[in-house]
Amino acid sequence: MRVLTAGIVAVLLAGAALAAGPGATGALQDDLTAARTRGSASAAVTIYEMSDFQCPWCARFARETLPALEREYVATGKARLVFVNFPLPMHRNAEPAAELAMCAARQQKFWQMHDLLFRTQAEWETLREPGVYFLALGDSGGANRDQLAECVRSGAMRDVVRSDAEGSARSGANSTPSFYIEGVIVAGAQPIELFRQVLDSIIRTRGGR
């Protein structure tokens, strides 16, 4: 774990305005940020997850640790989780997958797409042209296919994904998954026990349980 300066949160989410598009209202920007956030805004702790949809360790975290994290901390109002895209250059389909997820966020389907992308990672990671497969995932996630296809085709989410990635790198993250938790970077697909230690310590210092 590494301690960082508090101002990095703004860097991590610098792309929120870009996601909404030129001239977008603050309300729309907030909607797009909220679409990739789980948990109460009044939670004692905010976790920023910097992740790559093609990263096997990120998939492992999503499969093995995230359910317990959500059950014990997010659902109970102790913590909220914000997903930040950090597609790594060596993963050829990671950036298109992130764009797809952010296009789904426009339809409030981000988390459905998040779960599907990680669940099916082994099926799409080596595809030369994953577009058709990705749109089929959108169907499975309940997204409007025409709107999703147009968003992906236009590259509407490309700037926000790249801004997320640049912000993640500037924050000090150099691998995925990495987690920014109240001034601390936790790197790797850590088990729930480590998150309990970090989160419980922060919550106790703030008078929570």
N, C-alpha and C positions, 0 to 999 in steps of 0.2 A: 504494500500500500504506500502511496506517496501523497503528501499534503500539498495542495495547490492554493492559489489565491482565489477568493470568492468571486471576483469579477468574471471568471471564465464561463459562468452560466449564460451570460449574454452572448458570448462567442458561440456556444454550442447551438443555440437556437436562432442564430443570426439569419438563417434562411427562411424563417417563417413568413416574412413579408413577400419574399420572392415566390413562395409557393402559391400565394394568393393571386399573384399576377399584378401587372402595372395598374396603379390607380385603385387597387382593392381597398375596401373599407377595413377599419380595425376589427370590426366584428367578424368579417370573413377570415382574416388572418388568425383570429382567436379560435375560430371554428376548426381550422386546419391543424392548429397546434393541439387543440383539445381532442381531435380525432385520433392522435397517436399518444394520448395520455390515459393512464388508468389510475383511478383513485381520487380521493377528495382533495380539493384545493387547500383545505384547512389541515391536511396531514402534517405531522410534526417533521417529517423527513421527505425530501424529494430525491429520487434516484434517476439519474440520466444514464440510460443504457446506450452505449455507442456500439453498434452491431452491423454485421455484414451477413446478408441473407445466404450467401454461398459458403460462409465459414462453418466448418463442421463443429467447431467448439461452440459457436453461437447456437447451432441447432441443438447441441448437447445441453446447453444452458436452458434453452426453451423447453426442452423435453424433461429434464431432470430436476432443475432448480426453480424455474419460474413458477410452476404450479404451487409449490409450497410458499414461495415468496408472496404470491398473490393471496393465497389463502390466509396466511398468518399476519401479513402486514398491510396489503392493499385493501382487501375486503374488510378488514377491521378498522380502517381509517387511520392507521398509524403511519403509512407511507403512501406516496404516489409514485408512479413510474412513467417516465417520458422516454420514448424511443427516438434515438438520433441515428441517422444513417451514416455508416462509415464503411462503404464498399472499398475493399482493398484492390490495388491494381492487378494483382496476380489472379484475381477471380473474374474471368471474362464476362460472366452473366450476373455478377453482383449488382452492378449499376443499373442494368435494365430491370432487375428484380426490385430494386429500391424505388425506381421510377413507377413501376407498376403499383407497389404498395402505397405510394403517395398519391397516385391517381385514384386508388381505391379510397384513400382518406377523404377525397373530395365528396365521396358518396357515403361517408361515415362507415366505411367497410375496412378500415385499416387493419384492425386486429384480426378480422376473419382472414384477410390476405396474409398477414403476418404468420398466423398459425399454419395456413396451407402451404406457404412457401417453405417453411422449415420442415414440415411433415413430408413434403415431396422433394426435398433438396436433391436426393440421389437421382431422381428422375430427370431433372432439368439442368443440372449443373454442367453437363458435358454437351448439351445441345448446341449445334452451330447457330441455329436460329430459333430461340425459345419463344418468340412472339405468340405463335398459335397456342402453344401449351399454356402460356401465361394467361391468355384470354379465357381459356377453358377453366383455369383456376378461378378467374373472376366470376364465371358462371356458377361454380361450386360455392363461392363466397357470397352469392346473392347480389353482385354488382350489376349495374346496367351495362350490357356488353357494348352498345354503341358509344355511350359516353366514355367508357373505359378505353375503348379502342382509339377514339379521337384524342383523348388526353395523352395516351402513350405515343400515338403517331406524331402529334404536334411537338412532343418534347417539353410539354408544359411544366413538368416537374424536374427537369434536368438541372436547372440552376439551384433549386433547393437541395437536391441530393448532393450536388457538388459543394454547395455552401456548408451543408452539414459535415461533409467529410473534411473540408478545410478547417472548420471550427474544431472538429474532434482532434485533428492533428495539432492545432495550436494549443489545445487544452493540455497537451502532454500525453495523450493516448497514442500508443504506437502498435497496438495489437487489438484483436477483437476476440471475444467481447471485452470491453472496458466499461467501468461504471464510475461516474462522478457522483459522490455522495457527500454533500455538505463539506466541500473543501478537500476531499480525499479521493484519489483514484484507486479503484480496486480492479486489477487486471486479471483476466482469465475466467474460464467457466468454473467459478468457485462453487463449492457445495453450500447448501443452505446454512450449515453450521457457521461458516464465516460471516455470511450476511447477518445472521442472528447476533453475532458478537458486535459487529459494527453498528447495526441499527439499534439494538437494545442499549448500547452505550450512549448513543446520541439522544435517544428518547429519554433515558434516565436523566441526562444533564439538563433536559428541558422540562423536567417535572412530570413526564409521562410514565406510562407503565409498559 
